[in-house]
Amino acid sequence: MSASQNQGRPPKVLAISSPKGGVGKTTTAVNLAHLAALEGYRTFLVDADPNRSATEWVESAGERMTFEVEAVEKVQEGSLAMLRELQGFDLVLVDLPAARRSHRRGTCCGEGPAACPPSMR
C-alpha cells in the first residue's frame, strides 16, 4: 500500500521491542520512521524508552527528520492498541523500553500491533 492509498484508514502500529537493552531498538525505530517519512508516509514515533534517545536524536537532527516524535512516561496495558485510533498518520512506530518479562511486551500491544525484535536471541 502506498502512502497516498492510506487516507482515512487507521495507522499501522509497529512496536519495536526486545527483552534486553542495547540491541538496537531505538536505532531501528528512528531509521524506520525516517525511511517511511522519506517515502511519503505520515509517520509518528512514540519514544517510550526512559532514555529518551529517540527524542534527542530526532530533535537534534532538526528539519532533516520529517516525522513527529513524542516521549511518553510509561506504556500501560492496552495503550499501544489505542494508537490505531490516531488520526492523520499512516504509520506509528513505538520505541519500547527493554521488557525483561515477555508477557509485558504482549499485554501492552493488545491484538493489533506487530512486535518487531531488532535482533534474534
N, C-alpha and C positions, 0 to 999 in steps of 0.2 A: 504494500500500500504506500503510495507516495504521500508526501506531506499535504498536498492540496486535496487529497481524497478523504482526509480525516476530519474535515469540518463538521462540527455538530456531534461528533462521537466522543464518548468518554476517552480520556487519555489512557495509553498503555502505561502500566506501572512496573518498573523493574527495580527490585531491591537487591543491592549488592551486599552480600553477607559472607561471613566466614567465622568459624568458631575461635579463631585466634587473630591477633593483631599483626601488623607488619607484612601482610601478604598481598597488598596492592589494591585493597577495596577502594580507597579514596582516589588513587590514580586511575583505576578502571572507571569509576563513576564520573570523574571530571572529563576524562578523554571521551567516553561515550556521549556525554552531554554536549561537548564541543563539536564532535563529529556530527551528531544529529542536528544541531543548530546550523552547521555549515550546509547540511543537506536540505535545509528549509523547514525542519520540524520545529514547532513551537515547544521548547524544552524547558522544564523546571527541575532543578536539582535541590533535593532536600538533604541538608547536612545534619544527620542525626548522631554523628560521632562527636563525643565530648571534646576531642582535639581541635575541632573546627578547621582542620586543614583545608577542606574543600572550599569553605567560605573564604578563607585567607587567600588561597590560590586564585580564585575567580576574581575577587576584589582587587588583588594586586595586578592582575592582567588587564584590568580596565576594559576598554572598548573592544579588545581582541576577543573577549568571550561574549557571545551574543545570546546568552540564555540567562534566566533568572536563577538565583540561588537564595535559599533561606535556611538559617540554622534553627533547629528546634531543640528544646531542652531534653525531651525524652520521648521515646516511641512507646505507646501503650498498646495493649492488646486490641487488635482490630483497626488500629489507626491507619495503617497503610492501605487497607481496603477502602477506607474513606477517601483516599487520594484520587480514586477513579471518578469522584464527583466534581473534581476541579474543572472549571470552565476555562477555555482559552488555551489549552495545551494539548499537544499531540502525544507527548512523552513526559513522564515523571520518573526521574531516577532518584533513588534513595541510597545514600551512603550510610549504612548501618554501623554501629559500634560492634566490636568483637562480641560474639554471643557464645560463651563457653557451654551453655546448655542448648542443645539443638532444638528442643521444643520451644524455646523462647523465639527463635527465628520464625518458626512456623506459625505460632499463635499471633504474632504481630501482623502477619501478612494476610490472614484470612484466606479466602478461597481463590481470589483472582490474581494477585501479582505474582510474578515469577521471581524466584530467588536464584541469583547467579553467582556462585562462588568463583572468585577470580583465579583460584588455583586448586589443584586436586590435592587430597590428603595423602 
